[in-house]
């Protein structure tokens, strides 16, 4: 993965948090403005947004899901989460 993407080190915003809701059996991203219900692949991405590099994140996802790399899908999802203010790029905040 030698190409450069708009996000290098995704990090969950301090005001957002992931949780598993055992009553509803849902992955959720909770933030002051509301709650996003996540599918399992989105939850896998969000739980890895801890400042690691995008390459490491995608590599770990590829290993977990034993599939081909979907880096463009991951980047698209992260950019959408950035536009909602729940993910930021730790690379740009250093």
Secondary structure, 3 states (H helix, E strand, C coil): CCCCCCCCCEEECCCCEEEEECCCCEEEEEECCEEEEECHHHHHHHCCCECCCHHHHHHHHHHHHCCCCCHHHHHHHHHHHHHCCCEEEHHHHC
